[in-house]
Amino acid sequence: MSIITAIDIFRQARTGFALVETDCKAAFDCCIPEIVKMSWLAKGVPPTVAEFIYNHQTQTKYDVTAGGLISSRTYGGEDTTFGNGQGGGISADCFTVSQDITNRALEQCPVQACSIRDPISGEVKTSNGSLFADDLSISAGSNITNNSPTTNLNKLQRVTQYANNCHRASGGSFSIPKCSFRLVAITKAGQVQDHPATFSITPTPTSQPEQFIQKPLKEAHRTLGIHITPDLKPHRQIQLLLQKSIQARTSMRMNPLPPDASFCAYQQHLLPAFIYPLVAQRLTIKDINRIQSPIITQLLHRLNLASTMSRRLIHLPSRFGGAGIPNWAATTCARQIEFLSKALDAKSFHGHAMRTSLHTSQLEFGHGQNLLAVMDVRMEGMTSTWITNLHQSCVEFGISITGGWCAPLQRTKDQHIATAFINNCPNHTPKQLRLFRECFRHMHTTTLADITNAAGTHLAQGIRKLKGPVYPSVYHFHVNPITITRSHQDIWREFLNTLISNITTDKLSTPLGAWTSTPSTIRPYRLAGGSFFHQHSNDQWYRHHLSDTQRSTRNTFRRYSRSVYYLQELPSRNTIVDAVKRGGYLYVAAIPLGNEDLHLHHHTGGPPPQSPVGHARDFQAFLIFVRSKLVAFVTPSSAQAFFDRLFVDFQATQGGFRRLLQAIENGEIFNISTDGSKIDSDEASAGWLFWIVLQEDDDDYDAEEDTDKTNGRRRILLANTILVDGRLQSNTSYRAEGTGKLAAVIVLQCLYDFLGRTPTKPTYHTCDNQALVSRVNTIRKYNDYKTLNDPIDGDIVVPTAYWATATKLDSKWVRGHAERRKVDISEWTDDEWA
């Protein structure tokens, strides 16, 4: 399935790929018992069991009969052959465990043959092969870049050579005559073609290179009992399975069995033998019924039933008067649904590939519901994949799979692009729907907001030309562009004309309203009050200098210099606008027609916004990053619980978070303060906050609020609280203080990793627990942390000292809560909190 899904993704991305199938020569005979034994022990198998397996390999005698003569052979031991033998009961398991190090080395190869990126989240995973027993399948391709056939072949050749070298290290080798490769190119029209080439590896350092056989697209190859055709045309697969079904019918006819035995053979042997390959292939219900028919006809004869029975009666359970013969199509559909539901949640490469294929199909679908949740089989213009075939089967059986991702609406009165076409052009033909889907895929469009101006009143400039996306999308569509013909332009123009009221100005009949979510297209221009902000390629916002005001009889513009600007944080309240570059200036409408406010720091759904260069820089993207990196700080079993307690209380403001990122990137000095407490119920908690001191040259500085002329006014950038983990009776004020400091240094390290920076300047930390500060600073002076005299609270203090060193944290003790130490509570005031 990993290979089939990868091929689906490459076809969806309209990029070529390469495949290689290898076979190990006498694989089980090449298992060294000593290596197998060490491998079992390394995986935690008890020594007694590992010794038993070793004795089975080295002391079992095999009697081989040939030509009337019997020869006894013992595997393993001195002066004898080694290995497991092809017929050993545990041969496959011993070979797999002994090759585990080979598998790990293959994934660590510097060359990554297969790279797949999720079009929604942008997550990238790589794979260098799928190995089961002695069969190794390697695919080379990418849906990120358009690799040439030569690039794919070179990567495939290097990874295959690396796999051969690793296999040789354990005494094995490839059987070159049984190995084959394929090299596939995809044309601009989306058609797959063979690309003639030669492929060879050097089996041993002293041997000459040997070539693999190149198989054409139309020739299927068998992998683990499944025939795979890279062109994904099912005709060859149907012929192979139909031939197998006819052979099974002949076998049943030549070996008469009583009715009960015939039905048992069908259930226990024939059904699993066919369902296994059917689940992995994309055959329609009609095709599966055709494959099942020969066996059903013979089975009905054995059960003394008429072969002219209707299909419904044949598959109806016996308690309702039917024959009770399972329907292969329904069973296949159920198994595929079960397989998909488990794979979508898997963190493996295969699960990632399944999610990528489903998300790509959803972008091609273009509606506001998940593809598998609707009873809609109008999929013209979509790439035919294993998932789309499953959807067609589900529709025929009346099955709806809820959940999944779909592109969110971005504005009020917004519509999904395919839904708008069906509503505005109700009399469209299947061909027109195919052409339109290819159009909006070519334009990287999900909703109408992607093809309108920032105010939502007119079509975006250049949208009619159909030459490519007007605004860059945060989603990753296909790599190769779609070939646009006159038919595409006609149907695209016809659709756009249904949206507008004035063909001259392209004004929308129903203007779009306020933004309700983060735009799925990159809109780098903002107005905030009288200031104009432009997001540059370094992912930073710059405020441009207002040069002058130009007026004309028709429009009012503000002209901004493209060369005079300075870095400044984008205000939280701003308006998305369009700008026109003319000469050395940027022209922006003085009064945006929409005049709607969008709080960019408040992400309402969908993927985080992305900038023209780099990844998303908002707080939601940081949360996702922290969740994925937290296993570096705490044990995997506790990572999720720690993350859930880390940011639970206070919502971060986007302005403060971006100011914190700016301070780290610019090398500015910022501070961290932590505090902890324990109450009478033995519960304990801690607080941590990041803050800076505003100076007079800071944009947020206010002289009237600056009562301390020495240090300036303080501004909190990021803060939260965390409950102390542990038994209540073990909670102490000291442990609470330590938990706060540990949480702060973890967040600080994540901030540096998030920006890809290394600490160069110290971060100043204040804490009112003198013992904690002294203890952590003392531990940081030693490289050997085993010198810790008192192990109490060492689970907090030691990692805090380690990460404090990594982040250059400079801790200092300060007196805290002086008035709270007074015995008389009536003397407490709020002055110290001012």
C-alpha positions, 0 to 999 in steps of 0.5 A: 500500500505504501507503493500504491499510495506513493504512485497515487500522490506522484500522479496527483502532483503530475510528476514522474517517479521510479520503482525498483523491486529486489530479491535476496539470493537464498535469503534464509540460508544467509542468516548467521545464527550468532547475529540472529541471536544477538538481534533477538536479545537486543529486542528484549527477547528473554535469553532462554527463548533466544537460546532456544531459537539459536539451538533450533537453527544450529542443531535441527537436522533436515532430511532431503530426499532426491532421486530415491536417496536421503541426505541429512543436513544440519544448519549452523555449526563448524564445517557446515552450512549456515542459515535457516533453510527455506523451509524452517518454521521460523526462517522468515522471522529470523531473517527479518530480525537480523535485517533490522539494522539494515532497515534502519541504515537504509532510512539513514541514507544521506539520499532520500529517494521518496519525499512526500509533503502534505498539501495542508500541513506542509509536513514532509516525510521520506522513505527509502524502501518497504521491506517485508521478509526478503522482498525490498521495494524502493520508490523514488519521486517527490511531490515537492519538486519536479524531479527529472527522470534522470534525478529519480533514477540517480536517487534510486540507484544510490539507495539500491546500491546502499541497500545492497552494501548493507545486505552484503555486510550480513552475508547476503546478496541480491539475485540480480536476474530477479530484480527489476526497475521502472522509470515513469515520466508524466506528460503535461496532459497528465499521462504516464509514459515509460522513459527508457534507461539503464539501471545497474549496481555493483554487487561486490567491490571486486565485481563488474556492474550488473544491470536490472531489467526494465519492465514496461508500464503494461507489465504487472509485477507481483509484490507480496501476492499483489500485482501492481501496475504503475499506470494504475489501469485495472485491466491487467489486474482484472485479467490476473485475478479473473484467471486465478478465479477460473483456476479455482473454479476448475480445482473445485470441479476436479476435486468434488467436496460435500456441500459443507466442506465446499462452503468451508473451503470457500470461507477459509481459503478462497475468500482470504486469498482474493480479499487480500489483493482486492483491498490493495487494488482499485477495482470497481464493484462491477469488476469484483462481481465479475471476478467472483462469478466463476467461483460462485457458480461452482459453489452454488452447484456444490450446494445444490442451488440454482446458478440463476439465483439473483445476486441479492438472494445469493448474498442474503444471510441464511437466516433470512432465506438466502444462500449466505455467501459473502459478497466480495465487493462489500467485504473489500469495501469494509476492509478498505474502510477499516484500513483507511481509518487506521492508517489516517491516524498512524504516524508512520510514512504510510499513514502520512502518505494516506493523509497526503493523498486524501488531502490532495483529493479534497483540494481537487474536489473543491466542495465544503464537505469531506469527499468521503462524507458526501454521496456525490460521485461527480469526480470528473477532473479529479485524479483517479486514486485508491481513495477516490475508488473507495469513495465510489464503492461507498456511494454505491453501498450507501456508506458515508465516512464523516470527519476529515478536513475540508477548506474553510470559508474565508469570508461572509457570503463566501462559497467553495469554488466547485459548489459555486460552479454547480449552483451558477451553472446547473446545466453543466456537462461532465466534460465541463465539470472536468474542465472547470476542476482543472481550471481552479486546480491550475489557479490554486483556488479553494473558495471565491475569496481566492479570486477576488480583491482584498475588499471582496467587491471585484474580481482580482486583477489578472484572474481572467487570464488563467495563467496561474495563481493571482495570490500564492496559496498556503496549500500545496497543489500539484507541481507541474502546471495543467495545460490550459486549452481554449475549452478551459478558458471558455468554461472559466470565463463563463463561470466568472461572468455568472459572478459579476454584474458589470463585465467592464469593471468585474464588479461582483453581483454579491460582494463578499463580506468581512474576513472570518478566518485567516486567508488561504492565500498570501496577502502581504499588504495591510493598512493599520490606521494611517500606516501601510505595512508590507510583508517582505520575503524575510517573513517580517512586516515593514511599515512604509513611509508615506511620501505624499497624497495624489488625487484624481477625478476618479480615485484617491490613492496614497503613495508609499515609497518602496525604498523608505521603510523600517521594521515594525510589528504588525498591529493586531487591528488591521485591514487587508488591502491590495497594492499596485507597484508602479516605478519605485512606489506602492499605490494603495487605496486610501479608503478600502471598499471593504473596511473590515478588520481582521485580528491576525493573532486570533486564528479561527480555523484551518492551517496557520497562515504562511508567509511568502518565505519560511513557515508560519510565524503565529502563535498557533504554529508555535504551539504545533511546533512545541507539541512535536518537539516536547519529547526532547524535554520530557519522557514520551509518555508524559509529553502530551500531559505536560503540553496540555498544562503548559499553555492552558490558562492565558491566550497569547496575544499575537502582538506580544508573541511577534515582538518576542520573536523579533527580540530574539532575532534582533539579539535584544535583551529580554527577561524571564520571571518565574514564581511558584506557590503551594496552598493548604490543600497541598496543590502547587502551581507556578507562573512564568512570563517573558517581558522586555523594557521599553525604551524611548526609541521603541514604538510602544513606548509611552512617556506618560506611563513611564514612571521609572525613568531609569529602566523604562516601562515593562511589557509582558510578551508571553505568560502562563501558569502550570500545575505542578506534577506529582503526588500532593504530599510531595509538593513543596513551594521549592518544587513549584518554583522549580517547575516554573523555571523548568517550564520557562527554559523549555519554552525558551529553547523551543523559541530558539528552535522555532526560529532556527537560531542559536543563543548568542546573548544571555536571557536574564531570569529573576526568581524569589527562591534563593535556594533554587537559584543557588542550586541550579547555578551550582550544578551548571558549573559541573559537566558531571551531573552525578555530583548532585549530593541531594537527589530530592527534586533532582528530576526538576533541578537537573534538566533545568540546569541543563537547558539553562546552560543551553539557552544562556539563562542568567538567573538572579535571586530577588526579594519577593512579596515583602509585605506578604511576610507581615504577620498582620494581614490587615497591613498588606497592600497592593502597592508592591503589585503596581 
